[in-house]
Amino acid sequence: MDDVLQRERIDHDGAKVTWRSPARALPDGTMVAFGTTPHLLWRGALRPWSFRGYGAPVALPAEVVVLTPRSVVAAIAQGYVPGVDASASA
């Protein structure tokens, strides 16, 4: 599992692996890049991430750059419920 996740996170040159997707096609709990900030897709909106917690919701754009590895997105879509800080629901 760790080997699969590592290949999905970092390419052979050491660069972060990302992929594009329509935002509405992704399950809650997916991390995406929006602007220069990572955001959590949660309850139909994006929540900007910081070390202090998640910020106010931002409307979903049509497409996002996905940071979460594909296999993790697939697991979430199949019913895995990720742990999310309470600030995401504030």
C-alpha positions as CSV (number, residue, x, y, z in Angstrom):
1,M,0.0,0.0,0.0
2,D,2.8,2.4,0.9
3,D,4.5,1.8,-2.4
4,V,1.3,2.4,-4.4
5,L,0.7,5.7,-2.5
6,Q,4.2,6.8,-2.9
7,R,4.0,6.3,-6.7
8,E,0.8,8.3,-6.7
9,R,2.2,11.1,-4.7
10,I,5.7,11.6,-6.2
11,D,6.8,11.0,-9.8
12,H,10.2,9.4,-10.8
13,D,11.7,12.9,-10.9
14,G,10.6,13.7,-7.3
15,A,7.8,16.1,-8.3
16,K,4.4,16.1,-6.7
17,V,1.8,14.2,-8.7
18,T,-1.4,16.0,-9.3
19,W,-4.4,15.6,-11.6
20,R,-7.3,17.6,-12.8
21,S,-10.9,16.8,-12.3
22,P,-14.3,18.4,-12.3
23,A,-14.8,19.5,-8.7
24,R,-18.3,18.1,-8.5
25,A,-17.0,14.6,-9.5
26,L,-14.9,14.3,-6.4
27,P,-16.1,13.0,-3.0
28,D,-16.0,15.0,0.3
29,G,-12.7,14.7,1.9
30,T,-10.6,15.3,-1.2
31,M,-7.8,17.8,-1.0
32,V,-7.3,20.1,-4.0
33,A,-5.2,23.1,-5.0
34,F,-7.2,26.2,-5.6
35,G,-5.1,29.3,-6.3
36,T,-1.9,28.8,-4.2
37,T,-3.6,27.3,-1.2
38,P,-4.7,23.7,-0.5
39,H,-8.4,23.3,0.1
40,L,-10.6,20.5,1.4
41,L,-13.7,19.6,-0.6
42,W,-16.4,19.4,2.0
43,R,-20.2,19.6,1.8
44,G,-20.3,21.2,-1.6
45,A,-17.7,23.8,-1.1
46,L,-14.0,24.3,-0.8
47,R,-12.5,25.1,2.6
48,P,-9.0,26.6,2.6
49,W,-6.5,24.7,4.8
50,S,-4.1,26.3,7.3
51,F,-2.2,25.1,10.3
52,R,-5.0,26.8,12.4
53,G,-7.7,24.8,10.7
54,Y,-10.0,25.2,7.7
55,G,-11.3,28.6,6.6
56,A,-14.7,29.9,5.4
57,P,-16.2,28.0,2.5
58,V,-15.5,29.0,-1.1
59,A,-17.8,28.2,-4.0
60,L,-16.7,25.2,-6.1
61,P,-14.9,26.1,-9.4
62,A,-15.7,23.9,-12.5
63,E,-12.3,22.2,-12.3
64,V,-9.6,21.7,-9.7
65,V,-6.1,20.3,-9.3
66,V,-6.4,17.2,-7.1
67,L,-3.7,16.7,-4.5
68,T,-5.2,13.5,-2.9
69,P,-3.8,10.3,-4.5
70,R,-6.3,8.6,-6.9
71,S,-6.5,5.4,-4.8
72,V,-7.5,7.4,-1.7
73,V,-10.1,9.4,-3.7
74,A,-11.4,6.0,-4.9
75,A,-11.6,4.7,-1.3
76,I,-13.5,7.8,-0.2
77,A,-15.9,7.4,-3.1
78,Q,-16.5,3.8,-2.0
79,G,-17.5,4.8,1.5
80,Y,-14.3,5.3,3.5
81,V,-14.9,8.3,5.8
82,P,-11.8,10.4,6.4
83,G,-11.2,12.1,9.7
84,V,-11.7,15.8,9.2
85,D,-11.0,18.6,11.7
86,A,-14.1,20.1,13.3
87,S,-13.2,23.5,11.8
88,A,-14.3,22.2,8.4
89,S,-17.9,22.2,9.6
90,A,-17.7,25.6,11.4
